[in-house]
Amino acid sequence: KVPALGWAQFFAFIFIVELNVYNEQVNGEPGNYGAGFLGIRSIGIMSPGFKDPETRKKKLNSEIANGRLAMMAILGMFFQDGLTGSAWGDWALYTASPLRAYENEVGVQAPVGYWDPLGLAASGTNSDYKRRREVEIKHGRVAMFATMGYILPEYWRLPGYLSNSYGVKFSEMPNGLAAISKVPALGWAQFFAFIFIVELNVYNEQVNGEPGNYGAGFLGIRSIGIMSPGFKDPETRKKKLNSEIANGRLAMMAIIGMFFQDGLTGSA
């Protein structure tokens, strides 16, 4: 509803303020442009500020904390406004949303229900939803393997050599991120070749268009030749699939936490 001239004035004001008002920091202090408490010097009201260093520090910390909270708040308002048509909208009353179609799908669990904060499937198209769900399930499965792969070598290693030609033993390999630089180039080539083969030739077709279902059965045991009848009861099957997605989400958070702690401390 804002006219083009209105937007031009808006950005012109920002441009003027950035270049001519708040354009120089006082004593090199981030965010201090000499505007005083609440920036009131900008409108001609002089403020002596806070003389006590501790009081001043407390006020600055409060400003930063409030700013962080406000950044989260405005993002939430944008999301809710886009989803319901109002920043204070009641989701229960917004029956026209195309996302309603997914409220009973696998993976929609308490307490957040259908949760897509970045709006990746906001188009409401079935293909977008299934693509995002498939990617989430796949990442969750990889993260579960990665989490176990981080923990297991802390207690047990395979005997023998990882690479005979390079003379690298399993017992000599460091755990976690430190292992990246120790794996020979040919080992990384084998690693990505295996992923490529699995993606293109093993798990390359969904059964009945169901995200994450590649016909591998319970725990994927059909991939190694063990047949599984699966779960006949629909509610039991849904519960198991929900558990897989929930565990995958937890594992994604866990492996990210391990990566961070490993990079920070040298150990997960």
N, C-alpha and C positions, 0 to 999 in steps of 0.2 A: 504493500500500500504506500510505501514511501516513494515519492517522485525521484527521478534520476538526479535532479538538482539538489534534492535533500541529501542523497548519498554523496554527491560531490562536496557539499558543505561539510558533511560529517568527516570525510577523509581529509579535506583541507584543514579543518580544525585540528585533527590529529597531527598532520604534517607541521603546522605552525607550532603546536605545543612541543613536539619532539625536537624541532630544530631551534626554537627561539626561547622556550621557557625552561623546560627540563632537559637541558643539553650539556650540563657540566656538573660533575659530582664535587661535593665539598670534601676536601682532604682525602679524595680518592675512596670515599666510603660508598659502597653500592647502595643505590636507592636514596641517597641524601643529596637533594638538589637545592638545599637552602630554603625550602618552602615552609619549614617549621612544622609544629604540631598540627596534624590533620590538613597540612598544606595551606593553612589560612593566610600565609604571607603572599600567596599567589593572588589573593583578592584584596590586598592592601592592609590586612590586619596583622600587626606585628605580634610575634609570640617569642618570649624569651627561651622557650624550650624547657628541658629538664636539666637542672644543674647537677643533680646527684647521678653519678655514673650507673649505679645499680638500678635506680628508677628508670633511667633512660633505656638501659638494656632490657628491662622487663617490658617496657612499652614496645620496643622494636621487635622483641620475640612475640609479643601478642599480635602485632601487625602481620608478621610472617605466618604465624599459626592460623590467624583468621583468613589470610589470603589463600593458604592451602585448602582450608575448609571450603572457601568460596569457589575455588576452582573445581572441586568435586561437586559442589552444589549446583553450579551452573551447567556442568555437563549432565548431571541427573535431570535438571529441568529441560535442557535441550532434548534429551532422549525421550522423556515422558511427554513433552509437547509434541514431538514428532510421532510418537506412538498413539497418543490419545487425543491430540488436538488441543491440549491445554497443559500448562506446567503443573496445574493442580488437579488434572483430570482423574476421574475414578475409572480405573481399568475395568471394573465390573460393569460399567455402563457403556463402555466402548465396544459394542457388539459388532461394529462394521470392520474391525481390524482383520486383515487377511491372515494375521498370525494366530487367530483363534483356531484355525484349522489344525494347528500343531500342539494344542494344549494336552491332548491325550496320547501323544507319541511317546515312544521309548526315550528316556533321557530327560523328560520333563519331570523334575522331582522337587519336593519341598526342600528348603523353604522358599527358593526363588522362583519355582515354576519354570515357565518358558523364559529363558534368559539369553538375550543376545544384545549386550550393551553397546557393541560397535555397529549394530544394525547390518551385519553381514548378510542376513537372509531377510532383510526388511522389505524386499520386493514382494514377498509373499508367494513367489512362484515355487512350485513343487521341486523343480530341478535345482534351484538355489538352496532350498532347505536340505535336500538329500545330499548335495555336494558338501555342504558345511558339516552335516552330521557324519558323513563318511570320513572326512578329514579329521574330525574330532576323535572318532573311534580309533582311526589308524594311529594318530599321534598318541592317544592314550595307551594303546597296545605297545607301541615302541617305548614309551616312557616307563611302562611297567617292567619291560625287559631291561631297560637301562638302569632303573633303580635297583633291581636285583643284581645286575652286573656290577654296580658300584659296591654293593654290600658284600657279595660272596667272596671276592678276592681278598678281603680283609681277614678272612678266616680259613680259606682253602684255595689252593692253586692246582691246576692240572700238572701232572708230572711230565717230564721230558722237555722237548724243544718247541718253541713257537715257530722258529725258523732255523732249520739245520744249516742252510747255506750261510746265514749271518751269525750263527752260533748264539742265538738269543733263546734263553730258557724262559718258560712261563714264570718260574720262581724269581727271575731277575727283573721282571716287568714291574714298574711302579703302578700303583692304582690311581684311577681318576684321570684328571687332565694331564698329568705328567707323562702318561703313557702315549699321548698323541705324537710326541717327538721321537719316541723309541720304536714305534712300529715301522718296519721297512716300507719303502714306496710300493713294492710289489704286494705287500700285505694290504695296503689301502686300496690298491687296484682290485684285489680279490674281493675286498669288502664291498666296494661299490658295484662290482660285477654281480655279486650275489643279490644285492638289492635290486639291480636292474632286471635280473632273471625272474625274481619273485614277483616284482611289480607287473612285468609284461606277460609272464607265462603261467604263474601259479594263482595269484590273487588278482585276476584281471577282469572278472565278470561277476556281477552281483546276482544273487538268486532272487527272483521275483522282484527285482528292483529295490531290495531292502538294503539300506546303507550298512556296510560292514559285514554283510553275509555273503561269503564267497564259497559256501558249500563245504567248509572245512570241519563243520561239526563242533561239538563241545570241546573247548580248549584247543581247537584246531587239530585234533588228533587224526582226522582223516588225511591230513597232509602227509602223515608218516605211515599210512596204510591201515590204521586202526579204525574200524567203522563204528560209528556212534549213532544210535537211533534218535538222539536229541531229546527234547522235552515235548511230550504230546499235549500236556495241559497248557493252554494259552497264558494263564495267569502265572504259572510257574516259570514259563519261558520268558515272559515279560520281566518278572522279578530278577531272573538271572542276567538278562540283557541290561537292565537298569544297574545291577551290581557291577557289571563290567564297565559301564560308562562312568559310574561314580568312582570306581577304583582307578580308572584311567585318568580321570580329572585329578584325583589325589596324587597319582604318580607324576603327572606333569608338573604339579606344584613341587613335589618332593625332589625331582631330578633338577629342576631349576635351582632349588635351595641348595642342593649338593654342589652343583656347578659353582654357585656364588661362593659358598663356604670354602670349597676347594681352591678357587682362584684367590680368595682372601687369605686363607690360612695355610694352604699347601696340603690340606687333607679334608676329605668330606666328613 
